[in-house]
């Protein structure tokens, strides 16, 4: 099980994929950087504002297995995306 060591907003210097929805974001995007530890390995994942909102509002537990891109399967994800980003994909 992964543990979150730090969680902060950053403005990226390079392109990154959001772990929650697997969308690619260009450099200069404000994302949440989560530093995690799992099995002795430390790594950073990035989350977009939409996925952060869905995670906060959704019924998720800290020990729930989450794979890259799974957040898009949440029923609320598209509604949150339109509300935050204001456009359809």
ZAKOL-850340 format. One record per atom (N, C-alpha, C): x, y, z; residue in three letters. Coordinates in pm, whole numbers, padded with zeros to 5 digits, always signed. Atoms other than C-alpha are relative to their C-alpha. Layout:
N
XYZAla/...
***
This chain:
89
+00085-00118+00000Unk/+00000+00000+00000Unk/+00090+00124+00000Unk/-00076-00126+00011Unk/+00131+00345-00094Unk/-00042+00097+00110Unk/+00024-00104-00100Unk/+00161+00622+00164Unk/+00040+00134-00058Unk/-00029-00134+00048Unk/+00147+00990+00080Unk/+00089+00072+00102Unk/-00096-00069-00087Unk/+00448+01175+00222Unk/-00024+00151-00003Unk/+00031-00142+00012Unk/+00364+01521+00086Unk/-00100+00020-00113Unk/+00107-00032+00094Unk/+00087+01683-00112Unk/-00003+00151-00014Unk/-00001-00146+00015Unk/+00127+02034-00258Unk/-00028+00039-00145Unk/+00022-00055+00133Unk/+00025+02249-00552Unk/+00133+00048-00057Unk/-00122-00045+00069Unk/+00302+02312-00805Unk/-00039+00052-00138Unk/+00010-00038+00140Unk/+00337+02486-01138Unk/+00112-00077-00069Unk/-00097+00092+00058Unk/+00509+02229-01355Unk/+00098+00070-00093Unk/-00103-00051+00091Unk/+00831+02296-01543Unk/+00011-00087-00125Unk/+00000+00093+00113Unk/+00782+01996-01774Unk/-00142-00052-00019Unk/+00131+00064+00018Unk/+00479+01821-01926Unk/-00013-00119+00096Unk/+00028+00114-00089Unk/+00318+01565-01693Unk/-00137-00057-00033Unk/+00131+00065+00008Unk/+00032+01316-01700Unk/-00064+00005+00138Unk/+00074+00010-00125Unk/-00236+01331-01432Unk/-00018-00148+00031Unk/+00015+00139-00040Unk/-00236+01003-01240Unk/-00147-00040-00001Unk/+00142+00033-00012Unk/-00613+01019-01185Unk/-00069-00026-00132Unk/+00073+00012+00127Unk/-00730+01067-01545Unk/+00090-00034-00117Unk/-00098+00034+00103Unk/-00410+01001-01746Unk/+00002+00099-00117Unk/-00010-00102+00105Unk/-00449+01325-01944Unk/+00136+00066+00009Unk/-00130-00067+00004Unk/-00130+01503-02052Unk/-00021+00151+00015Unk/+00006-00143-00023Unk/-00075+01859-01929Unk/+00135+00062-00036Unk/-00126-00064+00041Unk/+00185+02101-02072Unk/+00074+00063+00118Unk/-00078-00074-00099Unk/+00462+02270-01877Unk/-00073+00129+00033Unk/+00066-00123-00043Unk/+00333+02565-01676Unk/-00140-00022+00054Unk/+00133+00033-00052Unk/+00019+02385-01558Unk/+00006-00015+00151Unk/+00008+00015-00145Unk/-00085+02403-01193Unk/-00063-00137+00030Unk/+00044+00134-00037Unk/-00113+02045-01064Unk/+00034-00026+00146Unk/-00038+00042-00133Unk/-00097+01873-00728Unk/+00107-00107-00013Unk/-00108+00099-00002Unk/+00231+01686-00674Unk/-00011-00078+00129Unk/+00010+00087-00117Unk/+00195+01390-00440Unk/+00125-00088+00003Unk/-00117+00086-00019Unk/+00516+01231-00314Unk/-00046-00119+00083Unk/+00050+00122-00062Unk/+00441+00871-00224Unk/+00114-00098+00026Unk/-00095+00108-00029Unk/+00626+00573-00076Unk/-00076-00131-00002Unk/+00063+00132+00009Unk/+00546+00211-00152Unk/+00110-00105-00015Unk/-00099+00107+00009Unk/+00764-00092-00082Unk/+00142+00049-00005Unk/-00135-00054-00002Unk/+01073+00118-00017Unk/+00034+00088-00119Unk/-00020-00086+00117Unk/+01031+00317-00340Unk/-00074+00131+00022Unk/+00063-00132-00010Unk/+00962+00692-00332Unk/-00019+00054-00140Unk/+00031-00051+00133Unk/+00793+00848-00634Unk/-00099+00115+00010Unk/+00093-00113+00005Unk/+00589+01153-00736Unk/-00103-00025-00109Unk/+00107+00003+00100Unk/+00254+01150-00912Unk/-00064+00138-00001Unk/+00064-00130+00016Unk/+00066+01454-01040Unk/-00149-00020-00023Unk/+00146+00005+00015Unk/-00309+01514-01017Unk/-00049+00137-00046Unk/+00062-00125+00047Unk/-00514+01775-01204Unk/-00109+00043+00098Unk/+00103-00055-00088Unk/-00773+01994-01036Unk/-00129-00081-00006Unk/+00122+00080+00016Unk/-01059+01784-01175Unk/+00008-00126+00085Unk/-00014+00125-00075Unk/-00928+01460-01026Unk/+00009+00025+00150Unk/-00004-00036-00142Unk/-00852+01631-00695Unk/-00142+00023+00051Unk/+00139-00026-00040Unk/-01214+01749-00681Unk/-00079-00129+00011Unk/+00075+00126+00000Unk/-01355+01407-00769Unk/+00044-00086+00119Unk/-00050+00078-00113Unk/-01131+01238-00509Unk/-00058+00054+00132Unk/+00049-00062-00122Unk/-01243+01486-00242Unk/-00150-00023+00019Unk/+00145+00013-00007Unk/-01614+01463-00323Unk/-00043-00146-00002Unk/+00037+00141+00017Unk/-01617+01091-00409Unk/+00009-00080+00127Unk/+00001+00091-00113Unk/-01656+00799-00178Unk/+00121-00093-00009Unk/-00124+00077+00010Unk/-01292+00686-00174Unk/+00061-00016+00138Unk/-00071+00027-00125Unk/-01101+00528+00111Unk/+00149+00004-00029Unk/-00145-00009+00019Unk/-00727+00575+00162Unk/+00063-00132-00042Unk/-00061+00128+00036Unk/-00664+00202+00122Unk/-00056-00059-00129Unk/+00057+00049+00125Unk/-00857+00170-00205Unk/+00108-00002-00109Unk/-00096+00014+00109Unk/-00647+00046-00497Unk/-00042+00092-00115Unk/+00028-00096+00107Unk/-00628+00322-00758Unk/+00110-00016-00105Unk/-00095+00011+00110Unk/-00463+00267-01095Unk/-00005+00126-00084Unk/-00008-00119+00084Unk/-00354+00536-01338Unk/-00117+00005-00097Unk/+00112-00022+00091Unk/-00651+00677-01529Unk/-00136-00042+00053Unk/+00127+00051-00054Unk/-00918+00515-01307Unk/-00100+00109+00038Unk/+00089-00106-00047Unk/-01060+00849-01190Unk/-00104+00037-00106Unk/+00095-00035+00107Unk/-01224+00905-01530Unk/-00123-00090-00001Unk/+00114+00092-00006Unk/-01452+00611-01458Unk/-00103+00043+00103Unk/+00093-00050-00101Unk/-01614+00799-01169Unk/-00113+00075-00070Unk/+00117-00063+00061Unk/-01966+00915-01254Unk/+00006+00152+00003Unk/-00006-00145-00018Unk/-01889+01269-01134Unk/+00113+00065-00080Unk/-00121-00056+00062Unk/-01561+01312-01330Unk/-00033+00098-00113Unk/+00029-00087+00115Unk/-01706+01459-01652Unk/-00071+00128+00045Unk/+00069-00118-00052Unk/-01938+01694-01462Unk/+00100+00096+00066Unk/-00102-00083-00064Unk/-01645+01819-01253Unk/+00092+00063-00104Unk/-00089-00053+00104Unk/-01428+01860-01565Unk/-00064+00119-00069Unk/+00071-00109+00068Unk/-01690+02076-01738Unk/-00012+00120+00094Unk/+00014-00109-00098Unk/-01745+02281-01421Unk/+00134+00075+00018Unk/-00130-00061-00025Unk/-01372+02345-01369Unk/+00063+00056-00127Unk/-00068-00039+00122Unk/-01244+02364-01725Unk/-00090+00073-00100Unk/+00094-00076+00079Unk/-01559+02500-01885Unk/-00014-00036-00146Unk/+00011+00038+00142Unk/-01537+02311-02215Unk/-00018-00151-00007Unk/+00012+00143+00023Unk/-01615+01973-02359Unk/+00122-00050-00071Unk/-00121+00060+00058Unk/-01337+01740-02461Unk/-00028-00058-00136Unk/
***
